[in-house]
Amino acid sequence: MDEGRDTPAATGSRPAIAAKVRLTPVQEAWGAYVQHTTRCPVCRSRDGQCAESERLHRAWRVEDADAHRQLSDT
């Protein structure tokens, strides 16, 4: 069949997000951690983890624990 094909997205591009959409603090913290660890050469090396990665991971765990605490308090 002669079906149209989507043009592949450019490398490094992301889907558009509506201007008023906000992520939760947990999602923001996780995103910062993942973004760092996927771009940092130290973190990308085998068994690598830098101080910034550890700080971001701790920040995510704190946000996650707070979210769980809020859910259990309701």
PDB file with one MODEL, atoms N, CA, C and O in Angstrom:
MODEL        1
ATOM      1  N   MET A   1       0.831  -1.179   0.000  1.00  0.00           N
ATOM      2  CA  MET A   1       0.000   0.000   0.000  1.00  0.00           C
ATOM      3  C   MET A   1       0.872   1.237   0.000  1.00  0.00           C
ATOM      4  O   MET A   1       2.027   1.214   0.426  1.00  0.00           O
ATOM      5  N   ASP A   2       0.305   2.287  -0.475  1.00  0.00           N
ATOM      6  CA  ASP A   2       1.030   3.543  -0.539  1.00  0.00           C
ATOM      7  C   ASP A   2       0.523   4.474   0.562  1.00  0.00           C
ATOM      8  O   ASP A   2      -0.195   5.438   0.300  1.00  0.00           O
ATOM      9  N   GLU A   3       0.911   4.165   1.786  1.00  0.00           N
ATOM     10  CA  GLU A   3       0.475   4.966   2.919  1.00  0.00           C
ATOM     11  C   GLU A   3       1.514   6.029   3.232  1.00  0.00           C
ATOM     12  O   GLU A   3       2.717   5.811   3.083  1.00  0.00           O
ATOM     13  N   GLY A   4       1.027   7.179   3.668  1.00  0.00           N
ATOM     14  CA  GLY A   4       1.946   8.234   4.071  1.00  0.00           C
ATOM     15  C   GLY A   4       2.697   7.830   5.326  1.00  0.00           C
ATOM     16  O   GLY A   4       2.194   7.054   6.138  1.00  0.00           O
ATOM     17  N   ARG A   5       3.874   8.349   5.477  1.00  0.00           N
ATOM     18  CA  ARG A   5       4.684   8.028   6.651  1.00  0.00           C
ATOM     19  C   ARG A   5       5.012   9.311   7.399  1.00  0.00           C
ATOM     20  O   ARG A   5       5.236  10.367   6.806  1.00  0.00           O
ATOM     21  N   ASP A   6       5.031   9.185   8.702  1.00  0.00           N
ATOM     22  CA  ASP A   6       5.412  10.335   9.513  1.00  0.00           C
ATOM     23  C   ASP A   6       6.897  10.598   9.336  1.00  0.00           C
ATOM     24  O   ASP A   6       7.704   9.675   9.227  1.00  0.00           O
ATOM     25  N   THR A   7       7.233  11.862   9.309  1.00  0.00           N
ATOM     26  CA  THR A   7       8.636  12.238   9.252  1.00  0.00           C
ATOM     27  C   THR A   7       9.238  11.998  10.632  1.00  0.00           C
ATOM     28  O   THR A   7       8.662  12.424  11.633  1.00  0.00           O
ATOM     29  N   PRO A   8      10.380  11.329  10.705  1.00  0.00           N
ATOM     30  CA  PRO A   8      10.974  11.079  12.015  1.00  0.00           C
ATOM     31  C   PRO A   8      11.321  12.392  12.716  1.00  0.00           C
ATOM     32  O   PRO A   8      11.695  13.372  12.072  1.00  0.00           O
ATOM     33  N   ALA A   9      11.193  12.398  14.024  1.00  0.00           N
ATOM     34  CA  ALA A   9      11.517  13.587  14.809  1.00  0.00           C
ATOM     35  C   ALA A   9      13.021  13.821  14.794  1.00  0.00           C
ATOM     36  O   ALA A   9      13.811  12.881  14.702  1.00  0.00           O
ATOM     37  N   ALA A  10      13.395  15.072  14.885  1.00  0.00           N
ATOM     38  CA  ALA A  10      14.810  15.418  14.931  1.00  0.00           C
ATOM     39  C   ALA A  10      15.417  14.884  16.222  1.00  0.00           C
ATOM     40  O   ALA A  10      14.746  14.808  17.250  1.00  0.00           O
ATOM     41  N   THR A  11      16.678  14.520  16.158  1.00  0.00           N
ATOM     42  CA  THR A  11      17.366  14.011  17.338  1.00  0.00           C
ATOM     43  C   THR A  11      17.361  15.067  18.434  1.00  0.00           C
ATOM     44  O   THR A  11      17.685  16.229  18.190  1.00  0.00           O
ATOM     45  N   GLY A  12      16.996  14.661  19.630  1.00  0.00           N
ATOM     46  CA  GLY A  12      16.978  15.583  20.759  1.00  0.00           C
ATOM     47  C   GLY A  12      15.715  16.402  20.870  1.00  0.00           C
ATOM     48  O   GLY A  12      15.579  17.202  21.796  1.00  0.00           O
ATOM     49  N   SER A  13      14.786  16.223  19.948  1.00  0.00           N
ATOM     50  CA  SER A  13      13.546  16.997  20.028  1.00  0.00           C
ATOM     51  C   SER A  13      12.570  16.303  20.960  1.00  0.00           C
ATOM     52  O   SER A  13      12.639  15.093  21.176  1.00  0.00           O
ATOM     53  N   ARG A  14      11.672  17.084  21.497  1.00  0.00           N
ATOM     54  CA  ARG A  14      10.669  16.560  22.414  1.00  0.00           C
ATOM     55  C   ARG A  14       9.296  16.996  21.940  1.00  0.00           C
ATOM     56  O   ARG A  14       9.172  17.988  21.222  1.00  0.00           O
ATOM     57  N   PRO A  15       8.264  16.264  22.336  1.00  0.00           N
ATOM     58  CA  PRO A  15       6.921  16.696  21.981  1.00  0.00           C
ATOM     59  C   PRO A  15       6.581  18.010  22.674  1.00  0.00           C
ATOM     60  O   PRO A  15       7.054  18.284  23.777  1.00  0.00           O
ATOM     61  N   ALA A  16       5.765  18.811  22.020  1.00  0.00           N
ATOM     62  CA  ALA A  16       5.352  20.089  22.599  1.00  0.00           C
ATOM     63  C   ALA A  16       4.492  19.844  23.835  1.00  0.00           C
ATOM     64  O   ALA A  16       3.683  18.917  23.870  1.00  0.00           O
ATOM     65  N   ILE A  17       4.676  20.680  24.837  1.00  0.00           N
ATOM     66  CA  ILE A  17       3.884  20.598  26.064  1.00  0.00           C
ATOM     67  C   ILE A  17       3.109  21.896  26.188  1.00  0.00           C
ATOM     68  O   ILE A  17       3.648  22.978  25.954  1.00  0.00           O
ATOM     69  N   ALA A  18       1.865  21.784  26.549  1.00  0.00           N
ATOM     70  CA  ALA A  18       1.037  22.973  26.715  1.00  0.00           C
ATOM     71  C   ALA A  18       1.671  23.906  27.741  1.00  0.00           C
ATOM     72  O   ALA A  18       2.233  23.455  28.739  1.00  0.00           O
ATOM     73  N   ALA A  19       1.576  25.201  27.488  1.00  0.00           N
ATOM     74  CA  ALA A  19       2.244  26.192  28.327  1.00  0.00           C
ATOM     75  C   ALA A  19       1.792  26.150  29.784  1.00  0.00           C
ATOM     76  O   ALA A  19       2.595  26.415  30.678  1.00  0.00           O
ATOM     77  N   LYS A  20       0.541  25.828  30.041  1.00  0.00           N
ATOM     78  CA  LYS A  20       0.034  25.877  31.409  1.00  0.00           C
ATOM     79  C   LYS A  20       0.108  24.535  32.132  1.00  0.00           C
ATOM     80  O   LYS A  20      -0.351  24.422  33.269  1.00  0.00           O
ATOM     81  N   VAL A  21       0.670  23.537  31.500  1.00  0.00           N
ATOM     82  CA  VAL A  21       0.788  22.225  32.141  1.00  0.00           C
ATOM     83  C   VAL A  21       1.980  22.260  33.088  1.00  0.00           C
ATOM     84  O   VAL A  21       3.080  22.666  32.713  1.00  0.00           O
ATOM     85  N   ARG A  22       1.742  21.832  34.308  1.00  0.00           N
ATOM     86  CA  ARG A  22       2.818  21.769  35.293  1.00  0.00           C
ATOM     87  C   ARG A  22       2.965  20.336  35.773  1.00  0.00           C
ATOM     88  O   ARG A  22       1.982  19.623  35.974  1.00  0.00           O
ATOM     89  N   LEU A  23       4.200  19.936  35.951  1.00  0.00           N
ATOM     90  CA  LEU A  23       4.470  18.617  36.498  1.00  0.00           C
ATOM     91  C   LEU A  23       4.419  18.699  38.018  1.00  0.00           C
ATOM     92  O   LEU A  23       4.577  19.773  38.598  1.00  0.00           O
ATOM     93  N   THR A  24       4.200  17.568  38.646  1.00  0.00           N
ATOM     94  CA  THR A  24       4.226  17.526  40.106  1.00  0.00           C
ATOM     95  C   THR A  24       5.672  17.703  40.573  1.00  0.00           C
ATOM     96  O   THR A  24       6.598  17.487  39.792  1.00  0.00           O
ATOM     97  N   PRO A  25       5.880  18.089  41.827  1.00  0.00           N
ATOM     98  CA  PRO A  25       7.252  18.195  42.334  1.00  0.00           C
ATOM     99  C   PRO A  25       8.031  16.881  42.210  1.00  0.00           C
ATOM    100  O   PRO A  25       9.235  16.893  41.956  1.00  0.00           O
ATOM    101  N   VAL A  26       7.344  15.757  42.389  1.00  0.00           N
ATOM    102  CA  VAL A  26       8.010  14.457  42.243  1.00  0.00           C
ATOM    103  C   VAL A  26       8.471  14.271  40.801  1.00  0.00           C
ATOM    104  O   VAL A  26       9.597  13.835  40.560  1.00  0.00           O
ATOM    105  N   GLN A  27       7.604  14.600  39.840  1.00  0.00           N
ATOM    106  CA  GLN A  27       7.964  14.467  38.433  1.00  0.00           C
ATOM    107  C   GLN A  27       9.098  15.413  38.058  1.00  0.00           C
ATOM    108  O   GLN A  27      10.000  15.037  37.310  1.00  0.00           O
ATOM    109  N   GLU A  28       9.056  16.637  38.575  1.00  0.00           N
ATOM    110  CA  GLU A  28      10.128  17.603  38.308  1.00  0.00           C
ATOM    111  C   GLU A  28      11.464  17.087  38.837  1.00  0.00           C
ATOM    112  O   GLU A  28      12.480  17.144  38.144  1.00  0.00           O
ATOM    113  N   ALA A  29      11.454  16.582  40.068  1.00  0.00           N
ATOM    114  CA  ALA A  29      12.689  16.086  40.675  1.00  0.00           C
ATOM    115  C   ALA A  29      13.223  14.871  39.924  1.00  0.00           C
ATOM    116  O   ALA A  29      14.426  14.762  39.685  1.00  0.00           O
ATOM    117  N   TRP A  30      12.324  13.957  39.553  1.00  0.00           N
ATOM    118  CA  TRP A  30      12.750  12.767  38.806  1.00  0.00           C
ATOM    119  C   TRP A  30      13.308  13.176  37.444  1.00  0.00           C
ATOM    120  O   TRP A  30      14.327  12.645  37.001  1.00  0.00           O
ATOM    121  N   GLY A  31      12.644  14.112  36.788  1.00  0.00           N
ATOM    122  CA  GLY A  31      13.107  14.582  35.485  1.00  0.00           C
ATOM    123  C   GLY A  31      14.493  15.198  35.559  1.00  0.00           C
ATOM    124  O   GLY A  31      15.327  14.959  34.685  1.00  0.00           O
ATOM    125  N   ALA A  32      14.745  15.990  36.595  1.00  0.00           N
ATOM    126  CA  ALA A  32      16.066  16.597  36.762  1.00  0.00           C
ATOM    127  C   ALA A  32      17.129  15.520  36.968  1.00  0.00           C
ATOM    128  O   ALA A  32      18.225  15.603  36.415  1.00  0.00           O
ATOM    129  N   TYR A  33      16.794  14.517  37.763  1.00  0.00           N
ATOM    130  CA  TYR A  33      17.733  13.415  38.014  1.00  0.00           C
ATOM    131  C   TYR A  33      18.033  12.641  36.727  1.00  0.00           C
ATOM    132  O   TYR A  33      19.193  12.394  36.398  1.00  0.00           O
ATOM    133  N   VAL A  34      16.988  12.267  36.013  1.00  0.00           N
ATOM    134  CA  VAL A  34      17.178  11.488  34.786  1.00  0.00           C
ATOM    135  C   VAL A  34      17.910  12.304  33.729  1.00  0.00           C
ATOM    136  O   VAL A  34      18.804  11.793  33.054  1.00  0.00           O
ATOM    137  N   GLN A  35      17.532  13.566  33.585  1.00  0.00           N
ATOM    138  CA  GLN A  35      18.199  14.416  32.594  1.00  0.00           C
ATOM    139  C   GLN A  35      19.691  14.510  32.897  1.00  0.00           C
ATOM    140  O   GLN A  35      20.517  14.430  31.987  1.00  0.00           O
ATOM    141  N   HIS A  36      20.034  14.678  34.154  1.00  0.00           N
ATOM    142  CA  HIS A  36      21.450  14.765  34.514  1.00  0.00           C
ATOM    143  C   HIS A  36      22.179  13.450  34.239  1.00  0.00           C
ATOM    144  O   HIS A  36      23.222  13.432  33.585  1.00  0.00           O
ATOM    145  N   THR A  37      21.623  12.358  34.741  1.00  0.00           N
ATOM    146  CA  THR A  37      22.339  11.081  34.639  1.00  0.00           C
ATOM    147  C   THR A  37      22.480  10.588  33.207  1.00  0.00           C
ATOM    148  O   THR A  37      23.402   9.830  32.906  1.00  0.00           O
ATOM    149  N   THR A  38      21.587  11.001  32.322  1.00  0.00           N
ATOM    150  CA  THR A  38      21.712  10.564  30.931  1.00  0.00           C
ATOM    151  C   THR A  38      22.670  11.437  30.136  1.00  0.00           C
ATOM    152  O   THR A  38      23.066  11.068  29.030  1.00  0.00           O
ATOM    153  N   ARG A  39      23.048  12.583  30.678  1.00  0.00           N
ATOM    154  CA  ARG A  39      23.952  13.488  29.957  1.00  0.00           C
ATOM    155  C   ARG A  39      25.334  13.601  30.582  1.00  0.00           C
ATOM    156  O   ARG A  39      26.287  13.995  29.909  1.00  0.00           O
ATOM    157  N   CYS A  40      25.454  13.264  31.842  1.00  0.00           N
ATOM    158  CA  CYS A  40      26.729  13.401  32.551  1.00  0.00           C
ATOM    159  C   CYS A  40      27.675  12.259  32.156  1.00  0.00           C
ATOM    160  O   CYS A  40      27.305  11.090  32.266  1.00  0.00           O
ATOM    161  N   PRO A  41      28.885  12.583  31.702  1.00  0.00           N
ATOM    162  CA  PRO A  41      29.814  11.520  31.304  1.00  0.00           C
ATOM    163  C   PRO A  41      30.218  10.610  32.467  1.00  0.00           C
ATOM    164  O   PRO A  41      30.446   9.417  32.267  1.00  0.00           O
ATOM    165  N   VAL A  42      30.306  11.157  33.662  1.00  0.00           N
ATOM    166  CA  VAL A  42      30.661  10.328  34.823  1.00  0.00           C
ATOM    167  C   VAL A  42      29.532   9.349  35.116  1.00  0.00           C
ATOM    168  O   VAL A  42      29.772   8.159  35.319  1.00  0.00           O
ATOM    169  N   CYS A  43      28.296   9.856  35.137  1.00  0.00           N
ATOM    170  CA  CYS A  43      27.144   9.000  35.442  1.00  0.00           C
ATOM    171  C   CYS A  43      26.909   7.952  34.356  1.00  0.00           C
ATOM    172  O   CYS A  43      26.428   6.855  34.639  1.00  0.00           O
ATOM    173  N   ARG A  44      27.248   8.291  33.123  1.00  0.00           N
ATOM    174  CA  ARG A  44      27.032   7.360  32.020  1.00  0.00           C
ATOM    175  C   ARG A  44      28.086   6.267  31.970  1.00  0.00           C
ATOM    176  O   ARG A  44      27.882   5.245  31.315  1.00  0.00           O
ATOM    177  N   SER A  45      29.203   6.463  32.646  1.00  0.00           N
ATOM    178  CA  SER A  45      30.234   5.429  32.645  1.00  0.00           C
ATOM    179  C   SER A  45      29.794   4.277  33.541  1.00  0.00           C
ATOM    180  O   SER A  45      28.897   4.424  34.371  1.00  0.00           O
ATOM    181  N   ARG A  46      30.419   3.167  33.362  1.00  0.00           N
ATOM    182  CA  ARG A  46      30.052   1.976  34.135  1.00  0.00           C
ATOM    183  C   ARG A  46      30.229   2.236  35.626  1.00  0.00           C
ATOM    184  O   ARG A  46      31.297   2.659  36.070  1.00  0.00           O
ATOM    185  N   ASP A  47      29.189   1.984  36.383  1.00  0.00           N
ATOM    186  CA  ASP A  47      29.177   2.184  37.831  1.00  0.00           C
ATOM    187  C   ASP A  47      29.475   3.622  38.238  1.00  0.00           C
ATOM    188  O   ASP A  47      29.877   3.878  39.373  1.00  0.00           O
ATOM    189  N   GLY A  48      29.281   4.555  37.317  1.00  0.00           N
ATOM    190  CA  GLY A  48      29.576   5.949  37.621  1.00  0.00           C
ATOM    191  C   GLY A  48      28.415   6.658  38.286  1.00  0.00           C
ATOM    192  O   GLY A  48      27.252   6.411  37.968  1.00  0.00           O
ATOM    193  N   GLN A  49      28.742   7.535  39.206  1.00  0.00           N
ATOM    194  CA  GLN A  49      27.742   8.383  39.839  1.00  0.00           C
ATOM    195  C   GLN A  49      28.490   9.554  40.460  1.00  0.00           C
ATOM    196  O   GLN A  49      29.393   9.365  41.275  1.00  0.00           O
ATOM    197  N   CYS A  50      28.111  10.755  40.073  1.00  0.00           N
ATOM    198  CA  CYS A  50      28.787  11.934  40.590  1.00  0.00           C
ATOM    199  C   CYS A  50      28.005  12.525  41.765  1.00  0.00           C
ATOM    200  O   CYS A  50      26.900  12.083  42.077  1.00  0.00           O
ATOM    201  N   ALA A  51      28.596  13.525  42.404  1.00  0.00           N
ATOM    202  CA  ALA A  51      27.967  14.163  43.567  1.00  0.00           C
ATOM    203  C   ALA A  51      26.643  14.820  43.186  1.00  0.00           C
ATOM    204  O   ALA A  51      25.680  14.766  43.951  1.00  0.00           O
ATOM    205  N   GLU A  52      26.588  15.438  42.013  1.00  0.00           N
ATOM    206  CA  GLU A  52      25.343  16.081  41.569  1.00  0.00           C
ATOM    207  C   GLU A  52      24.238  15.048  41.387  1.00  0.00           C
ATOM    208  O   GLU A  52      23.088  15.298  41.749  1.00  0.00           O
ATOM    209  N   SER A  53      24.573  13.909  40.837  1.00  0.00           N
ATOM    210  CA  SER A  53      23.599  12.835  40.667  1.00  0.00           C
ATOM    211  C   SER A  53      23.065  12.366  42.018  1.00  0.00           C
ATOM    212  O   SER A  53      21.864  12.151  42.176  1.00  0.00           O
ATOM    213  N   GLU A  54      23.945  12.211  42.969  1.00  0.00           N
ATOM    214  CA  GLU A  54      23.524  11.791  44.307  1.00  0.00           C
ATOM    215  C   GLU A  54      22.611  12.834  44.944  1.00  0.00           C
ATOM    216  O   GLU A  54      21.622  12.487  45.589  1.00  0.00           O
ATOM    217  N   ARG A  55      22.944  14.117  44.762  1.00  0.00           N
ATOM    218  CA  ARG A  55      22.118  15.191  45.308  1.00  0.00           C
ATOM    219  C   ARG A  55      20.735  15.187  44.669  1.00  0.00           C
ATOM    220  O   ARG A  55      19.730  15.317  45.368  1.00  0.00           O
ATOM    221  N   LEU A  56      20.675  15.038  43.349  1.00  0.00           N
ATOM    222  CA  LEU A  56      19.392  15.019  42.648  1.00  0.00           C
ATOM    223  C   LEU A  56      18.560  13.797  43.042  1.00  0.00           C
ATOM    224  O   LEU A  56      17.339  13.887  43.166  1.00  0.00           O
ATOM    225  N   HIS A  57      19.214  12.673  43.236  1.00  0.00           N
ATOM    226  CA  HIS A  57      18.496  11.462  43.644  1.00  0.00           C
ATOM    227  C   HIS A  57      17.910  11.628  45.041  1.00  0.00           C
ATOM    228  O   HIS A  57      16.770  11.237  45.294  1.00  0.00           O
ATOM    229  N   ARG A  58      18.693  12.208  45.948  1.00  0.00           N
ATOM    230  CA  ARG A  58      18.175  12.471  47.304  1.00  0.00           C
ATOM    231  C   ARG A  58      16.992  13.432  47.252  1.00  0.00           C
ATOM    232  O   ARG A  58      16.001  13.238  47.956  1.00  0.00           O
ATOM    233  N   ALA A  59      17.094  14.470  46.416  1.00  0.00           N
ATOM    234  CA  ALA A  59      15.998  15.443  46.295  1.00  0.00           C
ATOM    235  C   ALA A  59      14.736  14.755  45.795  1.00  0.00           C
ATOM    236  O   ALA A  59      13.640  15.040  46.276  1.00  0.00           O
ATOM    237  N   TRP A  60      14.886  13.851  44.833  1.00  0.00           N
ATOM    238  CA  TRP A  60      13.723  13.111  44.330  1.00  0.00           C
ATOM    239  C   TRP A  60      13.126  12.242  45.433  1.00  0.00           C
ATOM    240  O   TRP A  60      11.905  12.187  45.582  1.00  0.00           O
ATOM    241  N   ARG A  61      13.969  11.566  46.205  1.00  0.00           N
ATOM    242  CA  ARG A  61      13.464  10.699  47.278  1.00  0.00           C
ATOM    243  C   ARG A  61      12.711  11.500  48.333  1.00  0.00           C
ATOM    244  O   ARG A  61      11.700  11.037  48.860  1.00  0.00           O
ATOM    245  N   VAL A  62      13.198  12.698  48.643  1.00  0.00           N
ATOM    246  CA  VAL A  62      12.511  13.561  49.609  1.00  0.00           C
ATOM    247  C   VAL A  62      11.142  13.958  49.071  1.00  0.00           C
ATOM    248  O   VAL A  62      10.146  13.871  49.790  1.00  0.00           O
ATOM    249  N   GLU A  63      11.082  14.396  47.807  1.00  0.00           N
ATOM    250  CA  GLU A  63       9.801  14.775  47.195  1.00  0.00           C
ATOM    251  C   GLU A  63       8.843  13.587  47.161  1.00  0.00           C
ATOM    252  O   GLU A  63       7.652  13.731  47.435  1.00  0.00           O
ATOM    253  N   ASP A  64       9.371  12.422  46.824  1.00  0.00           N
ATOM    254  CA  ASP A  64       8.549  11.219  46.752  1.00  0.00           C
ATOM    255  C   ASP A  64       7.984  10.856  48.128  1.00  0.00           C
ATOM    256  O   ASP A  64       6.805  10.525  48.254  1.00  0.00           O
ATOM    257  N   ALA A  65       8.824  10.919  49.143  1.00  0.00           N
ATOM    258  CA  ALA A  65       8.370  10.609  50.505  1.00  0.00           C
ATOM    259  C   ALA A  65       7.311  11.613  50.960  1.00  0.00           C
ATOM    260  O   ALA A  65       6.331  11.234  51.601  1.00  0.00           O
ATOM    261  N   ASP A  66       7.508  12.895  50.629  1.00  0.00           N
ATOM    262  CA  ASP A  66       6.514  13.915  50.987  1.00  0.00           C
ATOM    263  C   ASP A  66       5.179  13.635  50.314  1.00  0.00           C
ATOM    264  O   ASP A  66       4.126  13.757  50.940  1.00  0.00           O
ATOM    265  N   ALA A  67       5.219  13.263  49.047  1.00  0.00           N
ATOM    266  CA  ALA A  67       3.980  12.972  48.316  1.00  0.00           C
ATOM    267  C   ALA A  67       3.256  11.784  48.940  1.00  0.00           C
ATOM    268  O   ALA A  67       2.036  11.815  49.106  1.00  0.00           O
ATOM    269  N   HIS A  68       3.997  10.747  49.282  1.00  0.00           N
ATOM    270  CA  HIS A  68       3.377   9.581  49.920  1.00  0.00           C
ATOM    271  C   HIS A  68       2.795   9.941  51.288  1.00  0.00           C
ATOM    272  O   HIS A  68       1.724   9.463  51.661  1.00  0.00           O
ATOM    273  N   ARG A  69       3.503  10.776  52.020  1.00  0.00           N
ATOM    274  CA  ARG A  69       3.021  11.209  53.329  1.00  0.00           C
ATOM    275  C   ARG A  69       1.717  11.992  53.178  1.00  0.00           C
ATOM    276  O   ARG A  69       0.777  11.787  53.946  1.00  0.00           O
ATOM    277  N   GLN A  70       1.660  12.883  52.197  1.00  0.00           N
ATOM    278  CA  GLN A  70       0.446  13.667  51.964  1.00  0.00           C
ATOM    279  C   GLN A  70      -0.722  12.769  51.584  1.00  0.00           C
ATOM    280  O   GLN A  70      -1.850  12.998  52.020  1.00  0.00           O
ATOM    281  N   LEU A  71      -0.460  11.759  50.781  1.00  0.00           N
ATOM    282  CA  LEU A  71      -1.529  10.838  50.390  1.00  0.00           C
ATOM    283  C   LEU A  71      -2.041  10.033  51.581  1.00  0.00           C
ATOM    284  O   LEU A  71      -3.240   9.775  51.690  1.00  0.00           O
ATOM    285  N   SER A  72      -1.150   9.642  52.457  1.00  0.00           N
ATOM    286  CA  SER A  72      -1.575   8.829  53.598  1.00  0.00           C
ATOM    287  C   SER A  72      -2.272   9.665  54.669  1.00  0.00           C
ATOM    288  O   SER A  72      -3.004   9.121  55.496  1.00  0.00           O
ATOM    289  N   ASP A  73      -2.052  10.979  54.663  1.00  0.00           N
ATOM    290  CA  ASP A  73      -2.697  11.867  55.633  1.00  0.00           C
ATOM    291  C   ASP A  73      -4.124  12.229  55.244  1.00  0.00           C
ATOM    292  O   ASP A  73      -4.873  12.747  56.072  1.00  0.00           O
ATOM    293  N   THR A  74      -4.509  11.967  54.010  1.00  0.00           N
ATOM    294  CA  THR A  74      -5.851  12.376  53.566  1.00  0.00           C
ATOM    295  C   THR A  74      -6.881  11.318  53.851  1.00  0.00           C
ATOM    296  O   THR A  74      -8.058  11.502  53.541  1.00  0.00           O
TER     297      THR A  74
ENDMDL
END
